[in-house]
């Protein structure tokens, strides 16, 4: 009986941690989904950009002590600039060439990982956060870290902001039109390549920004990018391409499934995630809230 009660208690704790983990995944997956939906580019370097943002944030917040919130901003800007450089320098020549995009961006994964090891070394860095987010508060009968609550709030604010931008503004209408029919959108006189560059920058910014936010629970280490990329792909497949709502729903599903799996069935935790993806694809092959690309 005690073991059952303990398992239920762990399940409750990990369920709440799953929402936090889902919020981190949303920061990464929303940008990845928009880039794929608007530009048709499968950027496998997206996870590595997340990793670079985390290391830049650690350098500013911990090594130089310039503040956590400045670190999040600079982590996002560094991610956005790296993504924009990859897109302008290479990917703009490979539109509608999926195989070439995969090979190129996978190569950038290795380049960025080796650059990180060269600059910062291979030693993992511990978690870090803002003094404002330090400590814990009581949630029910348990203590819950304020940093995790902060991550959930930041994720919710960004989700609302991105949804409003995509669905309630003229820029969002242009982005949606570009997803549905690129040629017709450009025929109406809209400079879609400039819009696409902006989307790529914003998507990469969110990855770098998410790297600093996620460092509060995951820490910082060179293999972080590959691990986050695999789960990001699952999130986008479940939620659907090009949808902010789909990215949010998929992130919550994967985050909670991953957390509960590790709490209740640690030996098959990854299998549970992929099983969730298979069931989702069986019900909605395009994703739960996905758009046609």
C-alpha positions, -999 to +999 in steps of 0.1 A: +000+000+000+028+024+009+045+017-025+012+024-043+007+057-023+043+066-030+039+059-068+007+081-068+026+109-050+055+106-075+030+107-103+015+139-090+049+155-086+060+145-121+027+155-136+034+191-124+070+188-136+056+176-169+038+209-174+071+227-168+089+204-192+061+210-217+066+247-214+103+244-222+095+221-252+070+247-264+096+274-266+117+252-289+089+235-309+069+266-317+098+282-336+106+249-353+070+244-363+067+279-377+099+276-397+088+243-412+053+256-419+061+289-434+094+281-452+092+244-457+126+241-441+135+211-419+161+227-397+178+199-377+202+225-362+174+240-342+183+219-311+219+229-314+208+266-315+190+259-283+222+246-268+242+276-279+216+299-264+220+280-231+258+284-231+256+321-240+231+326-212+253+307-187+283+329-196+264+361-191+244+351-160+269+330-141+304+336-155+300+374-157+271+379-133+252+403-155+218+390-146+195+362-157+171+383-177+199+399-198+211+363-203+177+352-217+177+381-241+213+376-253+207+338-255+177+345-278+195+371-299+225+347-303+202+320-314+183+343-338+216+355-354+230+320-358+197+308-374+196+338-397+232+333-408+224+296-416+193+306-436+208+335-455+241+318-462+229+283-471+193+273-467+179+300-490+195+281-519+178+248-508+141+256-507+120+225-516+151+203-514+144+183-482+172+158-485+198+186-489+183+206-460+186+175-437+222+169-446+232+205-444+215+213-410+227+180-395+262+191-405+256+223-386+247+203-355+282+189-355+297+223-362+279+240-334+286+212-309+323+213-317+323+251-315+307+249-281+332+224-269+361+245-283+348+277-266+333+264-233+347+229-230+329+196-226+322+201-188+285+202-180+273+234-162+247+232-133+213+247-134+210+285-128+182+310-124+174+345-113+174+353-076+138+364-081+129+329-091+149+312-063+132+293-035+100+273-033+063+278-026+037+254-013+014+239-039-011+217-021+008+196+003+041+199-015+068+224-021+072+236-057+102+255-070+094+291-081+117+287-111+093+260-125+063+282-119+082+310-137+088+287-167+051+278-170+041+315-168+067+325-194+056+297-217+019+307-213+027+344-220+046+335-251+019+311-263-008+338-259+014+363-277+024+341-306-012+329-310-024+366-311+003+375-336-005+346-358-043+348-358-052+384-350-027+406-369-020+414-405+015+400-402+000+367-390-025+367-419+005+371-443+023+342-425-008+320-427-013+329-464+023+320-471+018+286-455-013+279-476-001+293-510+033+309-514+029+318-551-004+335-547+008+354-517+038+367-536+015+375-565-004+399-543+028+420-539+038+407-505+076+403-501+074+368-487+112+362-486+116+391-461+087+377-440+103+343-441+136+357-429+118+373-400+100+340-392+134+322-393+149+347-369+120+346-345+120+308-345+157+306-338+154+334-312+128+313-294+152+283-295+181+303-280+157+320-255+143+286-245+179+273-240+184+298-211+149+293-197+153+255-199+187+257-182+168+263-149+158+226-149+181+209-174+215+226-169+238+232-198+260+206-216+271+199-252+247+170-258+217+190-249+208+200-285+204+165-298+182+154-269+159+184-272+157+180-310+143+145-308+115+155-284+109+187-305+103+165-336+078+144-316+060+175-304+056+189-340+044+155-353+018+153-326+007+189-326+010+196-363+032+218-385+027+256-385+003+258-356+010+276-324-019+259-307-006+225-320+029+232-307+014+240-273-008+210-272+019+187-284+044+201-259+020+195-230+012+159-242+049+150-246+060+168-214+034+151-192+038+117-209+076+119-205+074+130-168+048+104-159+066+077-178+098+084-159+079+084-126+058+053-131+075+033-158+112+044-159+124+015-180+100+023-209+097+060-206+108+068-241+086+040-255+056+058-239+064+090-258+067+072-291+036+052-284+018+085-278+031+098-312+019+066-330-016+069-315-017+105-324-007+098-360-033+071-362-060+095-352-048+126-370-020+120-396-016+157-400-012+164-363-038+173-337-040+209-349-018+209-379-020+228-412-015+213-446+020+222-461 
